[in-house]
Amino acid sequence: MDSLSALLHQYAPRAQIFYAGSLCGRADYEGSDAGGHLHLLREGTLRLRSDGEVPLILVEPSVILFPGSSSHRMQSRLDCDLVCANVRFGRTNANPLVAALPRRLVIPLASAPGLAPVLELLFQEASQPGYGQSQALDRLLDLLLILVLRHVLDAGLYRGGVLAGLADVRLGKAIIAMQQQPEHPWTLQGLAALVGMSRARFAAHFHQVIGKTPLVYLTEWRLALAQQRLLTGEPLKLVAPGVGYGSTAALTRAFAKQCGLTPSQWLHQQKTAAEPPLD
């Protein structure tokens, strides 16, 4: 499994289309904990404003991604042909993928030819109603999001975090190892040896690139896996050894320290608060 696939296995992107057609005038979007937004500009001239970002005027086909919660406004200067979708990465809010991406990502299609085949099929599907159209569009958008992330890695468009680590040959090897074998008793020395670096150099380089120590990253990854497994109904006694903890007590302590709640309290909170819909 390659580095990006290992991450997407845990934080699979989901998209749900809510609009396809012409934008005449203005559209405002409020930030929401439910996720972000994806906009595909097929043609037209579009003015884009978003919190904390320089306003842009887009005059060529582009992919616009707000991976997390972000208020923004789109205003057409000429009729714009758009496809718009709600997006979410994974089922929980603690998401290293979203944290590593720019708050606003604008990719002119001319700079990312690898997106063209999927976009052509997507626009064709959006313009010709047929059976199962919304589901087909959602699946195409899911694929597009993966290709966008691939482009982000290839073009170095990330703002740091795990994507910067995956793009680093040596750190990527360590990250993949931790992701694929969370149950392994990893140590700083063992991870450094795996990538052929001294312990001190590996620790310093990891922290410089990713912004946290290797063992903090490992703990966060293990607890994210634990959350996902708890949500599927797996009992805590099976979750603990599967994510690298020798007992339920050890996992509970780590979980409470990180999340401020025990696993059972957290799970109860998740179950009583229904997951916000994408639309």
Phi, psi and omega per residue, in radians:
M1 nan 2.240 3.139
D2 -1.306 3.010 -3.002
S3 -1.092 -0.777 -3.120
L4 -1.216 -0.684 3.131
S5 -1.062 -0.683 3.124
A6 -1.068 -0.673 3.137
L7 -1.285 -0.719 -3.116
L8 -1.224 -0.409 3.064
H9 -1.061 -0.548 3.135
Q10 -1.613 -0.640 -3.071
Y11 -2.122 1.110 -3.095
A12 -1.127 2.290 3.118
P13 -1.299 2.483 3.068
R14 -2.261 2.415 3.121
A15 -2.313 2.579 3.079
Q16 -2.438 2.020 -3.088
I17 -1.186 2.468 3.054
F18 -2.262 -0.135 3.109
Y19 -2.764 2.441 3.002
A20 -2.562 2.117 -3.124
G21 2.694 -2.746 -3.086
S22 -1.624 2.450 3.031
L23 -1.809 2.041 3.087
C24 -2.009 1.855 -3.105
G25 1.854 -2.242 -2.949
R26 -2.298 2.558 3.034
A27 -2.341 2.247 -3.136
D28 -1.939 2.457 3.140
Y29 -2.253 2.229 3.105
E30 -1.625 2.575 3.077
G31 -1.131 2.572 -3.106
S32 -2.589 2.499 3.084
D33 -1.159 -0.209 -3.117
A34 -1.224 -0.293 3.134
G35 2.513 -2.685 -3.069
G36 -2.112 -2.804 -3.080
H37 -2.395 2.609 3.043
L38 -2.202 2.237 3.099
H39 -2.189 2.352 3.112
L40 -2.038 1.981 3.121
L41 -1.599 1.965 -3.125
R42 -1.485 -0.745 3.082
E43 -2.825 2.831 -3.132
G44 1.950 -3.103 3.115
T45 -2.065 2.186 -3.005
L46 -2.243 2.301 3.018
R47 -1.721 2.239 -3.068
L48 -2.117 2.182 3.067
R49 -2.180 2.453 3.101
S50 -2.623 2.723 -3.083
D51 -0.997 2.225 3.036
G52 1.292 0.155 -3.094
E53 -2.174 2.700 3.092
V54 -1.236 2.295 3.092
P55 -1.022 2.546 -3.135
L56 -2.198 2.620 2.948
I57 -2.037 2.023 -3.086
L58 -1.753 2.224 -3.094
V59 -2.145 0.123 3.118
E60 -2.398 2.745 -3.141
P61 -0.914 2.322 -3.033
S62 -2.619 2.719 2.955
V63 -1.782 2.250 3.128
I64 -2.093 2.060 -3.098
L65 -2.155 2.187 2.915
F66 -1.909 1.685 -3.011
P67 -1.163 -0.471 3.127
G68 -2.196 -2.947 -3.103
S69 -1.121 2.169 3.136
S70 -2.816 2.149 3.075
S71 -1.274 2.390 3.115
H72 -2.710 2.858 -3.125
R73 -2.329 2.393 3.048
M74 -2.099 2.346 -3.131
Q75 -2.378 2.231 -3.108
S76 -1.496 2.395 3.000
R77 -1.643 -0.611 2.925
L78 -2.209 2.832 3.139
D79 -0.904 2.229 -3.121
C80 -1.903 2.367 3.063
D81 -1.666 2.042 -2.991
L82 -2.287 2.635 2.839
V83 -2.122 2.263 -3.072
C84 -2.214 2.465 -3.109
A85 -2.547 2.633 2.917
N86 -1.447 2.517 -3.116
V87 -2.323 2.675 3.086
R88 -2.663 2.452 3.109
F89 -1.922 1.879 3.138
G90 1.353 -3.106 -3.024
R91 -1.811 -0.193 -3.106
T92 -2.053 2.800 -3.076
N93 -1.360 -0.488 3.122
A94 -1.301 1.720 -2.936
N95 -2.354 1.868 -3.138
P96 -1.160 -0.431 3.116
L97 -1.144 -0.870 3.136
V98 -1.106 -0.687 -3.132
A99 -1.116 -0.512 -3.087
A100 -1.506 -0.267 -3.122
L101 -1.549 2.672 3.003
P102 -1.043 2.621 3.105
R103 -1.090 -0.581 3.068
R104 -2.335 2.159 -3.124
L105 -2.082 2.111 3.118
V106 -2.087 2.089 -3.099
I107 -2.119 1.856 3.003
P108 -1.075 2.353 -3.061
L109 -1.100 -0.478 3.124
A110 -1.094 -0.432 -3.124
S111 -1.610 -0.062 -3.104
A112 -2.404 1.215 -3.093
P113 -1.072 -0.375 3.132
G114 -1.146 -0.321 3.127
L115 -1.462 -0.293 -2.968
A116 -1.015 -0.811 -3.088
P117 -1.065 -0.742 -3.138
V118 -1.202 -0.702 3.133
L119 -1.131 -0.683 3.112
E120 -1.068 -0.782 3.117
L121 -1.160 -0.676 -3.127
L122 -1.130 -0.825 3.134
F123 -1.136 -0.641 3.106
Q124 -1.115 -0.754 3.128
E125 -1.134 -0.681 -3.113
A126 -1.194 -0.480 -3.065
S127 -1.611 -0.155 -3.091
Q128 -2.249 1.630 -3.123
P129 -0.972 2.449 3.119
G130 -2.790 3.053 3.132
Y131 -1.056 2.363 3.093
G132 1.185 0.434 -3.026
Q133 -1.079 -0.818 -3.067
S134 -1.104 -0.700 3.112
Q135 -1.163 -0.701 3.117
A136 -1.100 -0.745 3.125
L137 -1.128 -0.723 3.128
D138 -1.067 -0.743 -3.134
R139 -1.176 -0.666 3.083
L140 -1.134 -0.671 3.102
L141 -1.168 -0.657 3.056
D142 -1.016 -0.804 3.120
L143 -1.104 -0.724 3.131
L144 -1.053 -0.707 3.127
L145 -1.069 -0.690 3.097
I146 -1.112 -0.756 3.126
L147 -1.157 -0.595 3.067
V148 -1.116 -0.757 3.111
L149 -1.109 -0.669 3.076
R150 -1.061 -0.767 3.117
H151 -1.112 -0.705 3.111
V152 -1.000 -0.770 3.123
L153 -1.170 -0.802 -3.106
D154 -1.107 -0.667 -3.062
A155 -1.643 -0.031 3.137
G156 1.159 0.663 -3.070
L157 -1.568 -0.019 3.133
Y158 -1.229 2.814 3.115
R159 -1.812 0.167 3.109
G160 2.290 -2.676 3.060
G161 1.151 -2.637 -3.003
V162 -1.132 -0.560 3.127
L163 -1.164 -0.670 3.053
A164 -1.124 -0.656 3.103
G165 -1.143 -0.735 3.139
L166 -1.149 -0.532 3.128
A167 -1.320 -0.263 3.106
D168 -1.545 2.134 -3.020
V169 -0.961 -0.821 -3.080
R170 -1.321 -0.820 -3.141
L171 -1.141 -0.634 3.111
G172 -1.019 -0.663 3.124
K173 -1.114 -0.727 3.127
A174 -1.193 -0.717 -3.137
I175 -1.108 -0.789 3.128
I176 -1.062 -0.729 3.136
A177 -1.063 -0.763 3.129
M178 -1.164 -0.681 -3.126
Q179 -1.188 -0.702 -3.062
Q180 -1.442 -0.431 -3.121
Q181 -2.279 1.113 -3.113
P182 -1.147 -0.388 -3.123
E183 -1.365 -0.225 -3.122
H184 -1.205 2.472 3.124
P185 -1.337 1.223 -3.075
W186 -1.162 2.468 3.002
T187 -2.193 2.850 3.113
L188 -1.053 -0.718 3.132
Q189 -1.121 -0.721 -3.125
G190 -1.158 -0.703 3.114
L191 -1.176 -0.699 3.116
A192 -1.104 -0.745 3.124
A193 -1.119 -0.631 -3.126
L194 -1.049 -0.627 -3.086
V195 -1.800 0.105 3.058
G196 1.272 0.651 3.116
M197 -2.221 2.785 3.037
S198 -1.240 2.753 -3.124
R199 -1.014 -0.832 -3.086
A200 -1.159 -0.735 -3.120
R201 -1.177 -0.717 3.128
F202 -1.099 -0.818 -3.117
A203 -1.071 -0.763 -3.122
A204 -1.172 -0.740 -3.112
H205 -1.171 -0.740 3.132
F206 -1.050 -0.818 -3.118
H207 -1.161 -0.674 -3.137
Q208 -1.124 -0.744 -3.063
V209 -1.405 -0.762 -2.982
I210 -1.727 -0.381 3.072
G211 1.592 0.137 3.083
K212 -2.693 2.876 -3.122
T213 -1.321 2.776 3.129
P214 -1.007 -0.709 -3.086
L215 -1.305 -0.508 3.018
V216 -1.175 -0.741 3.094
Y217 -1.058 -0.768 -3.138
L218 -1.065 -0.775 3.127
T219 -1.071 -0.782 3.139
E220 -1.108 -0.668 3.116
W221 -1.157 -0.775 3.133
R222 -1.068 -0.744 -3.114
L223 -1.243 -0.577 3.052
A224 -1.121 -0.721 3.070
L225 -1.099 -0.729 3.129
A226 -1.053 -0.739 3.122
Q227 -1.063 -0.789 -3.132
Q228 -1.080 -0.728 -3.112
R229 -1.231 -0.647 3.085
L230 -1.105 -0.651 3.133
L231 -1.144 -0.445 3.112
T232 -1.461 -0.083 3.131
G233 1.677 0.099 3.130
E234 -1.200 2.335 -3.113
P235 -1.192 2.620 -3.068
L236 -1.028 -0.612 -3.102
K237 -1.152 -0.394 3.062
L238 -1.632 -0.547 3.128
V239 -1.119 -0.779 -3.025
A240 -0.949 -0.982 -3.128
P241 -1.177 -0.477 -3.133
G242 -1.219 -0.360 3.139
V243 -2.018 0.301 2.965
G244 1.689 0.312 3.118
Y245 -2.002 2.370 -3.036
G246 -1.307 -0.231 -3.130
S247 -2.730 2.837 3.080
T248 -1.138 -0.562 3.128
A249 -1.125 -0.730 3.134
A250 -1.122 -0.748 3.108
L251 -1.137 -0.725 -3.131
T252 -1.068 -0.719 3.126
R253 -1.111 -0.806 -3.132
A254 -1.139 -0.699 -3.135
F255 -1.102 -0.823 -3.120
A256 -1.144 -0.649 3.125
K257 -1.146 -0.697 -3.090
Q258 -1.392 -0.755 -2.976
C259 -1.787 -0.262 -3.086
G260 1.380 0.085 3.131
L261 -2.442 2.670 2.999
T262 -1.284 2.853 3.102
P263 -0.960 -0.739 -3.120
S264 -1.180 -0.678 3.104
Q265 -1.141 -0.756 3.131
W266 -1.097 -0.766 -3.121
L267 -1.129 -0.701 3.095
H268 -1.076 -0.723 3.130
Q269 -1.089 -0.717 3.140
Q270 -1.166 -0.664 -3.093
K271 -1.292 -0.561 -3.119
T272 -1.430 -0.368 3.072
A273 -1.857 1.779 -3.102
A274 -1.024 2.456 3.103
E275 -1.051 2.245 -3.119
P276 -1.072 2.417 3.105
P277 -1.179 2.724 3.124
L278 -1.207 -0.509 -3.104
D279 -1.828 nan nan
